[in-house]
Amino acid sequence: MAVDSPLQSRMSSPTTSEKDVKALKFIEEMTRNPDSVQEKVLGEILSRNSDTEYLKRFGLNGSVDRKTFKSKVPVVTYEDLKPEIQRISNGDRSPILSSHPITEFLTSSGTSAGERKLMPTIEEDLDRRQLLYSLLMPVMNLYVPGLDKGKGLYFLFVKSESKTSGGLPARPVLTSYYKSDHFKRRPYDPYNVYTSPNEAILCPDSSQSMYAQMLCGLLMRHDVLRLGAVFASGLLRAISFLQNNWKELARDISTGTLSSRIFDPAIKNRMSKILTKPDQELAEFLTEVCSQENWEGIITKIWPNTKYLDVIVTGAMAQYIPTLEYYSGGLPMACTMYASSESYFGINLKPMCKPSEVSYTIMPNMAYFEFLPHNYDGDGAPEASLEETALVELADVEVGKEYELVITTYAGLCRYRVGDILRVTGFHNSAPQFKFIRRKNVLLSIESDKTDEAELQKAVENASRLFAEQGTRVIEYTSYAETKTIPGHYVIYWELLGRDQTNSLPSDEVMAKCCLEMEESLNSVYRQSRVADKSIGPLEIRVVQNGTFEELMDYAISRGASINQYKVPRCVSFTPIMELLDSRVVSTHFSPSLPHWSPERRR
Ligand code: AMP
């Protein structure tokens, strides 16, 4: 365990502001003895929730110690808690999970029965999230000086929200945060000045929001010191938006008037104070830079003072690193935090490290954390084999080992399996640091969508019904997340077998319908990304010639796979396999229209 702390020595530097010193001291305090912080957090959660139906059910009888808690309360998944969540969402205000009123549901990008999971949250959780955010800049300032001398161009968006039948708002955690006073009325902080006005961020129409945010970013291009979005996919969408709209943006800049496509009154009003006069020089510069064929390094050309990209490129987002490197001319990418709808978890204490070296330090004050040794129940082994006492405390995890994260939150989730697999890479003081390895059971992901094997299987089954009568069958399939295009899209490889020798295959029209049918079968996060956010492109089916999957097996066996245990991979990304598949494609088909989606949940 490392005892010396680089943060500590830099804290005493005379250039570090008082506010930053306070935040850094807090990090030191939390990480010096995480075990006692964890004990306190669990004690607080259990004592305030002792009268909840959930804790009473397991006979905790007011006990607040870890041993009793671990021996009596089971480790659960969302499916286990669904009846309680359903009751709360239907309007039952009794203390079911939490003694504090549930104020809203955060809609996770994880799904259950095709719909977003609903995570309960309480009013004070906003303070906890705010606290984690307040630690980010003090850490960043240790590595990148002068960030108070300019602005951040962040592409931030709210998403559509709905109400549960019991009247509680159901919306993504960031939408909840941006709409809160914590964000809207944040006090001025020279280290957190954004080019995007609140009115643009809060506009529910993502196209108007993006346009206004991009326009502001262009007008203030020399002020921009850092550029980001929450996830890498979001930043790439912004680049793609610029590719498609730079002419209109340049026209607005050259005339000093706002395009008529912006009709949101709040944005119009605010932009009238930002876009006040024509700037011919800027318009000409943009035209020259953007009309070039080659957009390599476009970010640094337009925003020459950018010191880093602030964007998450760990986990599923790692697939975007090469594209971001291309557009940014190799600017550093800072992954600053690790969070979810259930709880915010931790921060990266070395934000300027390479993406492959990112580790997050879990802040022990955020929730009570336990770690399920990853191979303990074997991936996919029956849940019943899980022995609750086998879970490891935050302070006791071992370097090099992998664990699944299990949390107990102030809002009432108890021993809840988040589904993330983390590997311990080291310690800061006595607090472990984790590399995000992967999300359990996720096969395909373009941005916040997460499609698992069962969902893909169901989608293939539903689509293949469209030609079942004709006697054709899908005999094998696999998939690939194509992210070289913006937006990215799902590619599904199909090997088909016709009824007779001629092996006549479904028509192009039927195959296009199959693409759409697959999309209709995928979960609501996927469909929302397609329809409302437009962050995923039309699904593509590539039909491969007969025998391709056998060749795939031969290839795997030649590389050491066992014939007996060989299973067709349901998702592929390894270049030689992709090349093999692509060289056998006989036809490609795209979804001809958008699948159905509405903000309301399916009952
Ligand atoms: P959501 O359920 O939509 O709130 O998404 C939360 C999930 O996003 C986490 O459980 C992780 O799987 C993933 N995630 C969040 N932050 C990061 C990060 N910094 N790196 C990799 N994956 C992340």
Residues whose N, C-alpha, C, O or C-beta is under 5 A from the ligand:
A	BS01	AMP	T107 S108 S109 G110 I312 T314 G315 M337 Y338 A339 S340 S341 D420 F436 R439
